[in-house]
Amino acid sequence: MNTSHLSISREATRRRILLTLKKYSYLIAMLPLALPPLLLAAGQAASLENLFAWGVPVVVFGIIPVLDLLLGKDALNPDEEVDVPKMNSEAFYRVITLGWVAGYAVLLVWSMLELASGQFSAIGGIGWVISIGIVGGLGINVAHELIHKDGKLETRAGGFLLSLVCYAGFKVEHLRGHHVHVSTPEDASSSRYNQSLYNFLPQAYLRNFLNAWKLEAQRLERKGEKAFSWRNELIWWYSISALVFIAFTVAFGWLGAAFFLVQSFIAFTLLEIVNYLEHYGLHRRKLDNGRYERTTPEHSWNSNYFLTNVFLFHLQRHSDHHAYAKRRYQVLRHHDIAPQLPAGYAAMIVLATIPPLWKRIMNPRVEAYYRGEEHQLAS
């Protein structure tokens, strides 16, 4: 065997080993489900329940960004012919995401029981609800992976998970709205250059909700059906949200109602903050025929920090996801041509909440992307 063949063989072996290690690293994505009970147990052991009730935001937005920097980046891509078919067929990857749905449903009920037990002060209770809401926001990312698939089990599981955070419209608007209009002024989930997060969020809430109903009504109209009928999937999903709300209210009174609504608000707000940073300032150029250019990896911000990538089922490889929306999370690829964020999503979410600092760091990157065609910044 000559030197070149030996080198190729070694590289293939190395890639297989790294992909196997990464496969089991996705179990880290189950950690959010375990954080509340683990933190509560630690708080009870130290008689610091109210302090540890705030533990989830500390871990997600404090510890993980530091670990991201320490563990570094991962630009490993699977081989399209050798690795991808095998990885797509492995049930392991689907079991994790489907298991997340069941796990969150259990966590939601358990966390309400803990809140109703009276062990938290008012401040501790607020921290507890925020913590569960953040886990719900991470759950929307799982739902995002599921609703993109063709199988009924996965898409329905994704819709159910979205119902548990009162954001079922995302299932319709994301697939039929966002992926069609991404990085254009027509998209409610693509933030504009120099737009602050606090200007973006109210528009995103309203436009995404209304657009979901509009898109579903149009789908039904094409089939000769009325918008307000049992065939409207949004009615089904929002009915599940209403039933869960009623159940929590009946079982726990005003506290149950407040818990369910507030954790939902925090969850879908976290989603919209992620939407804000994923496409900030990027535009698909308008062609001479009035249409926009095809979506490519260059129209989404990318990040390759290893820990946040496995924590979020490769959501940070957002460029490949938008260019090839049906690809499963485990085979999403890094693209050198994609614009790169300076940190992982966990750190960038915190940065987005401070608009002057966000613009100071991100605006030069957007301007560099459009150097020579600055008119695009005003579109």
Salt bridges, closest charged atoms under 4 A:
GLU11 OE2 - ARG14 NH1 3.46
ASP74 OD2 - LYS22 NZ 2.32
ASP74 OD2 - ARG317 NH2 3.67
GLU80 OE2 - ARG327 NH2 2.97
GLU80 OE2 - ARG333 NH1 3.71
ASP83 OD2 - ARG15 NE 2.61
GLU90 OE1 - LYS23 NZ 2.47
GLU90 OE2 - LYS86 NZ 3.53
GLU145 OE2 - LYS149 NZ 3.09
ASP150 OD1 - LYS326 NZ 2.78
GLU154 OE1 - ARG328 NH2 2.95
ASP187 OD2 - HIS178 ND1 2.81
GLU216 OE1 - ARG176 NH2 2.95
GLU216 OE2 - ARG219 NH2 2.64
GLU225 OE2 - ARG231 NE 3.07
GLU233 OE1 - LYS171 NZ 3.06
GLU233 OE2 - ARG176 NH2 3.13
GLU278 OE1 - HIS318 NE2 3.15
GLU293 OE2 - ARG285 NH1 3.33
GLU293 OE2 - HIS299 NE2 3.11
ASP320 OD2 - ARG327 NE 3.41
ASP320 OD1 - ARG333 NH2 3.01
ASP320 OD1 - HIS335 NE2 2.81
ASP336 OD1 - HIS334 NE2 2.73
GLU373 OE2 - ARG285 NH2 2.71
